[in-house]
Amino acid sequence: MDLKATLQNDAIVLPDDFFYKVQQYKEHLHKWNKIHNLTGAKDNNTLNGFIYDAIFPLSFLPPVTTLMDIGTGAGFPGMILAFGLPNTQVTLVEPLTKRASFLQFIKAALKLENVTVVKKRVQELPPQRFDLITSRAVTDTQLLLELSKNFRDENSLLLFYKGEKVFDEIDKASLKDIHYKVIETNNRHYLLLGETL
């Protein structure tokens, strides 16, 4: 995948330094991955797919001031969204030490003033409100609604990166007062939820 061309084709507006940061991130991730096995994305093409997957929602999300990503892992989607949203304060919640250390390293190496890395489980955090809460490949929709309840209000949005089983999860989740949309692409279903949708 030609990441730059694909994103330009989708007319996704990105900061001038986005691709520089992505390149630096990829180089560091390849090095760390050999030792720490942070992600299954071992080759450049797979990594580009993960990055595209993470940043595509900028094509439909409204502007947000604060964002929390639950279970960021090696950086998907939270770190990539932080590259694309330099004016948004992004909190990356990752309990595993090696992954949190990598995220902290990227924050320092790229001088990311809009990023905070929290090495905890989301259940251990004090309540705080965010405009947008994201999560990819962490757990099912119902549990994500539970995990996020102390961090949102009626104006917050939730964006969960899902696969084809998203519709089964929606059927099982108790979505009272929460509206939702599913945005489908070739490989991903984005579940956008919020009381004001």
Secondary structure in CASP SS format (residue, H / E / C, confidence):
PFRMAT SS
TARGET T0000
AUTHOR 0000-0000-0000
METHOD secondary structure of the structure
MODEL  1
M C 1.00
D C 1.00
L H 1.00
K H 1.00
A H 1.00
T H 1.00
L H 1.00
Q H 1.00
N H 1.00
D C 1.00
A C 1.00
I C 1.00
V C 1.00
L C 1.00
P C 1.00
D C 1.00
D C 1.00
F H 1.00
F H 1.00
Y H 1.00
K H 1.00
V H 1.00
Q H 1.00
Q H 1.00
Y H 1.00
K H 1.00
E H 1.00
H H 1.00
L H 1.00
H H 1.00
K H 1.00
W H 1.00
N H 1.00
K H 1.00
I H 1.00
H H 1.00
N C 1.00
L C 1.00
T C 1.00
G C 1.00
A C 1.00
K C 1.00
D C 1.00
N H 1.00
N H 1.00
T H 1.00
L H 1.00
N H 1.00
G H 1.00
F H 1.00
I H 1.00
Y H 1.00
D H 1.00
A H 1.00
I H 1.00
F H 1.00
P H 1.00
L H 1.00
S H 1.00
F C 1.00
L C 1.00
P C 1.00
P C 1.00
V C 1.00
T C 1.00
T E 1.00
L E 1.00
M E 1.00
D E 1.00
I E 1.00
G C 1.00
T C 1.00
G C 1.00
A C 1.00
G C 1.00
F C 1.00
P C 1.00
G H 1.00
M H 1.00
I H 1.00
L H 1.00
A H 1.00
F H 1.00
G H 1.00
L C 1.00
P C 1.00
N C 1.00
T C 1.00
Q E 1.00
V E 1.00
T E 1.00
L E 1.00
V E 1.00
E C 1.00
P C 1.00
L C 1.00
T H 1.00
K H 1.00
R H 1.00
A H 1.00
S H 1.00
F H 1.00
L H 1.00
Q H 1.00
F H 1.00
I H 1.00
K H 1.00
A H 1.00
A H 1.00
L C 1.00
K C 1.00
L C 1.00
E C 1.00
N C 1.00
V E 1.00
T E 1.00
V E 1.00
V E 1.00
K C 1.00
K C 1.00
R C 1.00
V H 1.00
Q H 1.00
E H 1.00
L C 1.00
P C 1.00
P C 1.00
Q C 1.00
R C 1.00
F C 1.00
D C 1.00
L E 1.00
I E 1.00
T E 1.00
S E 1.00
R E 1.00
A C 1.00
V C 1.00
T C 1.00
D C 1.00
T H 1.00
Q H 1.00
L H 1.00
L H 1.00
L H 1.00
E H 1.00
L H 1.00
S H 1.00
K H 1.00
N H 1.00
F H 1.00
R C 1.00
D C 1.00
E C 1.00
N C 1.00
S C 1.00
L E 1.00
L E 1.00
L E 1.00
F E 1.00
Y E 1.00
K E 1.00
G C 1.00
E C 1.00
K C 1.00
V H 1.00
F H 1.00
D H 1.00
E H 1.00
I H 1.00
D H 1.00
K H 1.00
A C 1.00
S C 1.00
L C 1.00
K C 1.00
D C 1.00
I C 1.00
H E 1.00
Y E 1.00
K E 1.00
V E 1.00
I E 1.00
E E 1.00
T C 1.00
N C 1.00
N C 1.00
R C 1.00
H E 1.00
Y E 1.00
L E 1.00
L E 1.00
L E 1.00
G E 1.00
E C 1.00
T C 1.00
L C 1.00
END
